[in-house]
Amino acid sequence: MNFLAVEDKIIKRLSGLGYRVYPVRDVKFAKTQEQFAPCVFVTYHGEGGIESTAQTATVKQIWLVIVVMPNERNPRSGSQARKKGGEMMGDIIPKIHGWLPEPGFTALKMSPSPVQHGWDDKYLYHPLAFTTTTRLKGDMLCQP
């Protein structure tokens, strides 16, 4: 089982919308790659909870889909970038929320983002968070 298989599935699904979609290691790194804007970055944000026994672990994964828009027309208010970014988010959310990305994972659900959105003089960043759960089985042959 590929623990991070969902990343490639999200990228492929969003690329089908006609957006440029890239994997990125984290939100901080995404902010150094803005030359690709407008675009979408996808990153694994870690575990949002783990329930485990000696035999299994049920892991909730958090995936961020970061919308990046140029903010050149109205840098103070970000109004144009927010409008265009909002339209992108309106395309992305229904494409990902409720979608079953891979056998062994639950359908992705939109969740509160653990990362704050914002904009600066050049770009708007809006991370959308989606969660999925997978269940891992321990090696039953490793007995103490």
Backbone as CSV, one residue per row, in Angstrom:
resi,resn,N_x,N_y,N_z,CA_x,CA_y,CA_z,C_x,C_y,C_z
1,MET,0.843,-1.194,0.000,0.000,0.000,0.000,0.882,1.249,0.000
2,ASN,0.511,2.209,-0.828,1.215,3.492,-0.861,0.469,4.455,0.067
3,PHE,1.075,4.790,1.190,0.451,5.653,2.194,0.119,7.040,1.628
4,LEU,0.880,7.504,0.632,0.678,8.836,0.060,0.069,8.795,-1.347
5,ALA,-0.598,7.712,-1.687,-1.165,7.529,-3.028,-2.189,8.602,-3.393
6,VAL,-2.830,9.189,-2.407,-3.893,10.162,-2.663,-3.355,11.405,-3.380
7,GLU,-2.104,11.769,-3.117,-1.530,12.968,-3.750,-1.628,12.908,-5.272
8,ASP,-1.131,11.847,-5.877,-1.163,11.732,-7.333,-2.591,11.714,-7.862
9,LYS,-3.497,11.117,-7.110,-4.893,11.046,-7.535,-5.539,12.437,-7.543
10,ILE,-5.247,13.238,-6.506,-5.786,14.606,-6.449,-5.221,15.430,-7.600
11,ILE,-3.920,15.337,-7.815,-3.282,16.109,-8.892,-3.907,15.764,-10.241
12,LYS,-4.071,14.492,-10.508,-4.653,14.069,-11.787,-6.088,14.568,-11.928
13,ARG,-6.861,14.467,-10.858,-8.267,14.890,-10.914,-8.386,16.395,-11.154
14,LEU,-7.561,17.190,-10.473,-7.639,18.644,-10.644,-7.040,19.100,-11.971
15,SER,-6.060,18.375,-12.481,-5.498,18.705,-13.791,-6.571,18.592,-14.864
16,GLY,-7.531,17.709,-14.647,-8.646,17.547,-15.571,-9.539,18.782,-15.674
17,LEU,-9.417,19.685,-14.702,-10.183,20.941,-14.742,-9.490,21.992,-15.609
18,GLY,-8.278,21.681,-16.054,-7.539,22.633,-16.883,-6.587,23.523,-16.105
19,TYR,-6.446,23.282,-14.805,-5.523,24.085,-13.990,-4.138,23.454,-13.987
20,ARG,-3.140,24.287,-13.782,-1.788,23.766,-13.561,-1.727,23.330,-12.104
21,VAL,-1.401,22.068,-11.887,-1.416,21.487,-10.543,-0.062,20.841,-10.295
22,TYR,0.534,21.160,-9.132,1.863,20.676,-8.805,1.912,20.126,-7.380
23,PRO,2.729,19.091,-7.162,2.974,18.679,-5.779,3.940,19.674,-5.150
24,VAL,3.846,19.861,-3.853,4.751,20.764,-3.148,4.951,20.202,-1.747
25,ARG,6.118,20.439,-1.175,6.419,19.783,0.106,5.686,20.374,1.289
26,ASP,5.353,21.674,1.270,4.579,22.289,2.341,4.117,23.677,1.915
27,VAL,3.299,24.306,2.741,2.749,25.620,2.411,3.862,26.663,2.296
28,LYS,4.815,26.620,3.183,5.920,27.588,3.148,6.654,27.509,1.807
29,PHE,6.911,26.304,1.338,7.590,26.125,0.058,6.709,26.612,-1.087
30,ALA,5.399,26.407,-0.994,4.481,26.863,-2.041,4.620,28.364,-2.263
31,LYS,4.849,29.098,-1.193,4.964,30.550,-1.313,6.246,30.986,-2.016
32,THR,7.179,30.064,-2.222,8.392,30.405,-2.978,8.259,29.994,-4.441
33,GLN,7.146,29.366,-4.792,6.945,28.853,-6.146,5.849,29.608,-6.895
34,GLU,5.562,30.822,-6.467,4.416,31.535,-7.009,4.547,31.911,-8.477
35,GLN,5.723,31.773,-9.057,5.868,32.123,-10.472,4.958,31.276,-11.359
36,PHE,4.431,30.200,-10.823,3.532,29.334,-11.577,2.087,29.834,-11.542
37,ALA,1.782,30.847,-10.755,0.415,31.326,-10.560,-0.171,31.873,-11.861
38,PRO,-1.474,31.678,-12.098,-2.416,30.974,-11.240,-2.179,29.468,-11.322
39,CYS,-2.266,28.832,-10.171,-2.036,27.397,-10.119,-2.606,26.827,-8.831
40,VAL,-2.445,25.518,-8.709,-2.888,24.798,-7.520,-1.719,23.929,-7.060
41,PHE,-1.428,23.968,-5.778,-0.423,23.089,-5.198,-1.129,22.071,-4.308
42,VAL,-0.608,20.859,-4.275,-1.159,19.801,-3.427,-0.056,19.322,-2.494
43,THR,-0.366,19.230,-1.204,0.622,18.754,-0.239,-0.045,17.938,0.861
44,TYR,0.694,16.967,1.357,0.258,16.187,2.501,0.592,16.994,3.751
45,HIS,-0.396,17.249,4.592,-0.176,18.085,5.777,-0.007,17.260,7.054
46,GLY,-0.093,15.957,6.934,0.136,15.111,8.101,-1.124,14.407,8.557
47,GLU,-1.009,13.857,9.749,-2.111,13.089,10.309,-2.980,13.978,11.193
48,GLY,-4.281,13.820,11.046,-5.217,14.584,11.846,-5.774,13.779,12.995
49,GLY,-5.235,12.608,13.199,-5.670,11.745,14.282,-5.347,10.306,13.946
50,ILE,-5.007,9.569,14.965,-4.697,8.158,14.796,-5.347,7.391,15.935
51,GLU,-6.096,6.370,15.577,-6.639,5.448,16.565,-5.953,4.119,16.310
52,SER,-5.325,3.573,17.333,-4.594,2.336,17.068,-4.775,1.306,18.168
53,THR,-4.625,0.081,17.740,-4.576,-1.071,18.636,-3.263,-1.769,18.324
54,ALA,-3.030,-2.904,18.931,-1.806,-3.646,18.633,-1.803,-4.167,17.197
55,GLN,-2.986,-4.329,16.609,-3.063,-4.901,15.268,-3.331,-3.887,14.152
56,THR,-4.006,-2.791,14.458,-4.390,-1.851,13.399,-4.176,-0.403,13.830
57,ALA,-4.071,0.443,12.823,-4.043,1.891,13.046,-4.973,2.526,12.016
58,THR,-5.920,3.298,12.495,-6.804,4.044,11.612,-6.277,5.474,11.598
59,VAL,-5.850,5.906,10.420,-5.142,7.178,10.285,-5.971,8.153,9.458
60,LYS,-6.187,9.333,10.014,-6.867,10.403,9.295,-5.781,11.277,8.659
61,GLN,-5.782,11.361,7.333,-4.805,12.168,6.609,-5.396,13.527,6.257
62,ILE,-4.569,14.560,6.317,-4.979,15.906,5.910,-4.224,16.263,4.636
63,TRP,-4.970,16.588,3.606,-4.408,17.008,2.327,-4.786,18.459,2.087
64,LEU,-3.808,19.269,1.716,-4.070,20.673,1.386,-4.028,20.861,-0.119
65,VAL,-4.998,21.582,-0.610,-5.067,21.993,-2.004,-4.977,23.518,-1.956
66,ILE,-3.838,24.054,-2.378,-3.552,25.483,-2.203,-3.758,26.215,-3.525
67,VAL,-4.739,27.092,-3.551,-5.004,27.915,-4.724,-4.109,29.152,-4.637
68,VAL,-3.356,29.415,-5.705,-2.461,30.576,-5.745,-2.859,31.417,-6.960
69,MET,-3.158,32.682,-6.695,-3.570,33.606,-7.757,-2.680,34.837,-7.749
70,PRO,-2.364,35.393,-8.926,-1.648,36.671,-8.949,-2.531,37.758,-8.337
71,ASN,-1.914,38.692,-7.628,-2.653,39.782,-6.992,-2.043,41.103,-7.439
72,GLU,-2.155,41.394,-8.728,-1.491,42.571,-9.274,-2.408,43.776,-9.437
73,ARG,-3.680,43.539,-9.683,-4.587,44.663,-9.965,-4.962,45.460,-8.724
74,ASN,-5.301,44.779,-7.647,-5.725,45.443,-6.416,-4.945,44.869,-5.241
75,PRO,-3.643,45.183,-5.140,-2.827,44.529,-4.116,-3.297,44.784,-2.687
76,ARG,-3.884,45.924,-2.412,-4.311,46.203,-1.030,-5.525,45.387,-0.628
77,SER,-6.510,45.325,-1.503,-7.738,44.603,-1.159,-7.709,43.153,-1.624
78,GLY,-6.938,42.878,-2.649,-6.925,41.527,-3.197,-8.226,41.156,-3.881
79,SER,-9.061,42.148,-4.193,-10.412,41.860,-4.681,-10.431,41.048,-5.970
80,GLN,-9.624,41.397,-6.941,-9.625,40.659,-8.207,-9.098,39.239,-8.012
81,ALA,-8.022,39.106,-7.243,-7.451,37.783,-6.980,-8.435,36.934,-6.178
82,ARG,-9.130,37.543,-5.217,-10.101,36.792,-4.426,-11.271,36.332,-5.286
83,LYS,-11.705,37.183,-6.212,-12.803,36.804,-7.106,-12.392,35.612,-7.971
84,LYS,-11.248,35.713,-8.625,-10.779,34.625,-9.496,-10.441,33.376,-8.679
85,GLY,-9.803,33.570,-7.521,-9.486,32.444,-6.651,-10.749,31.756,-6.149
86,GLY,-11.764,32.558,-5.837,-13.043,32.009,-5.400,-13.699,31.163,-6.480
87,GLU,-13.547,31.592,-7.721,-14.087,30.808,-8.834,-13.341,29.477,-8.964
88,MET,-12.011,29.515,-8.802,-11.230,28.274,-8.848,-11.656,27.339,-7.723
89,MET,-11.815,27.903,-6.516,-12.229,27.082,-5.379,-13.611,26.487,-5.631
90,GLY,-14.484,27.260,-6.281,-15.811,26.759,-6.623,-15.768,25.579,-7.583
91,ASP,-14.723,25.504,-8.402,-14.525,24.351,-9.284,-13.912,23.172,-8.528
92,ILE,-12.971,23.475,-7.652,-12.180,22.439,-6.973,-12.988,21.690,-5.904
93,ILE,-13.696,22.416,-5.070,-14.377,21.792,-3.923,-15.298,20.651,-4.347
94,PRO,-16.225,20.848,-5.299,-17.096,19.724,-5.653,-16.372,18.588,-6.377
95,LYS,-15.219,18.879,-6.940,-14.444,17.847,-7.632,-13.741,16.923,-6.631
96,ILE,-13.427,17.429,-5.438,-12.690,16.650,-4.444,-13.588,16.162,-3.300
97,HIS,-14.458,17.027,-2.768,-15.306,16.644,-1.638,-16.230,15.485,-2.029
98,GLY,-16.169,14.413,-1.252,-17.024,13.259,-1.484,-16.456,12.244,-2.467
99,TRP,-15.309,12.543,-3.035,-14.692,11.667,-4.037,-13.845,10.590,-3.357
100,LEU,-13.960,9.369,-3.832,-13.187,8.234,-3.320,-11.919,8.106,-4.165
101,PRO,-10.755,8.486,-3.616,-9.546,8.590,-4.433,-8.842,7.280,-4.749
102,GLU,-8.973,6.300,-3.869,-8.132,5.109,-3.986,-8.723,4.016,-3.101
103,PRO,-8.703,2.754,-3.535,-9.137,1.686,-2.637,-8.299,1.707,-1.350
104,GLY,-8.953,1.486,-0.237,-8.261,1.507,1.048,-8.343,2.854,1.751
105,PHE,-8.944,3.841,1.103,-9.123,5.175,1.677,-10.605,5.524,1.644
106,THR,-11.057,6.327,2.601,-12.440,6.798,2.581,-12.550,7.985,1.627
107,ALA,-13.774,8.366,1.311,-14.010,9.536,0.467,-13.420,10.774,1.144
108,LEU,-12.870,11.663,0.340,-12.319,12.907,0.871,-13.448,13.819,1.330
109,LYS,-13.232,14.464,2.465,-14.211,15.394,3.013,-13.526,16.736,3.253
110,MET,-14.216,17.810,2.897,-13.670,19.134,3.172,-13.656,19.354,4.680
111,SER,-12.575,19.941,5.167,-12.383,20.164,6.602,-11.856,21.575,6.826
112,PRO,-11.923,22.068,8.060,-11.313,23.373,8.335,-9.817,23.311,8.029
113,SER,-9.326,24.329,7.361,-7.909,24.342,7.012,-7.063,24.658,8.243
114,PRO,-6.004,23.872,8.459,-5.099,24.163,9.574,-4.141,25.310,9.257
115,VAL,-4.219,25.808,8.030,-3.326,26.882,7.579,-4.178,28.065,7.151
116,GLN,-3.818,29.249,7.599,-4.591,30.446,7.287,-4.352,30.893,5.845
117,HIS,-5.403,31.384,5.220,-5.259,31.951,3.880,-4.772,33.391,4.001
118,GLY,-4.404,33.985,2.887,-4.003,35.383,2.906,-3.474,35.823,1.563
119,TRP,-3.057,37.069,1.506,-2.466,37.598,0.289,-1.434,38.634,0.644
120,ASP,-0.557,38.873,-0.324,0.432,39.931,-0.187,0.327,40.800,-1.437
121,ASP,1.330,41.623,-1.699,1.261,42.525,-2.847,1.257,41.802,-4.191
122,LYS,1.679,40.551,-4.198,1.796,39.854,-5.475,0.860,38.668,-5.648
123,TYR,0.546,37.954,-4.549,-0.203,36.707,-4.695,-1.216,36.489,-3.581
124,LEU,-2.287,35.754,-3.934,-3.263,35.288,-2.968,-3.014,33.793,-2.770
125,TYR,-3.071,33.350,-1.526,-2.916,31.936,-1.189,-4.148,31.503,-0.416
126,HIS,-4.798,30.446,-0.881,-5.949,29.946,-0.137,-5.866,28.428,-0.042
127,PRO,-5.456,27.917,1.124,-5.387,26.467,1.285,-6.753,25.886,1.658
128,LEU,-7.176,24.920,0.871,-8.379,24.152,1.176,-7.922,22.831,1.779
129,ALA,-8.575,22.383,2.821,-8.182,21.129,3.468,-9.229,20.052,3.208
130,PHE,-8.726,18.856,2.939,-9.581,17.684,2.750,-8.982,16.546,3.565
131,THR,-9.841,15.737,4.151,-9.355,14.608,4.943,-9.877,13.293,4.371
132,THR,-9.083,12.274,4.578,-9.460,10.908,4.242,-8.905,10.012,5.336
133,THR,-9.454,8.843,5.454,-8.998,7.908,6.479,-8.588,6.598,5.820
134,THR,-7.525,6.020,6.340,-7.089,4.709,5.887,-6.796,3.843,7.100
135,ARG,-6.919,2.559,6.926,-6.673,1.636,8.031,-5.472,0.766,7.680
136,LEU,-4.499,0.758,8.561,-3.276,-0.006,8.359,-3.261,-1.181,9.319
137,LYS,-2.765,-2.294,8.838,-2.659,-3.477,9.686,-1.209,-3.693,10.060
138,GLY,-0.994,-3.997,11.350,0.351,-4.296,11.820,0.793,-5.676,11.353
139,ASP,2.057,-5.912,11.416,2.616,-7.207,11.050,2.328,-8.197,12.152
140,MET,1.419,-9.093,11.885,0.991,-10.058,12.893,2.098,-11.058,13.253
141,LEU,3.136,-11.128,12.412,4.214,-12.071,12.676,5.199,-11.564,13.714
142,CYS,5.156,-10.286,13.988,6.097,-9.698,14.960,5.497,-9.748,16.347
143,GLN,5.600,-10.837,16.964,5.083,-11.003,18.323,6.211,-10.752,19.332
144,PRO,5.907,-10.080,20.448,6.957,-9.824,21.431,7.443,-11.100,22.075
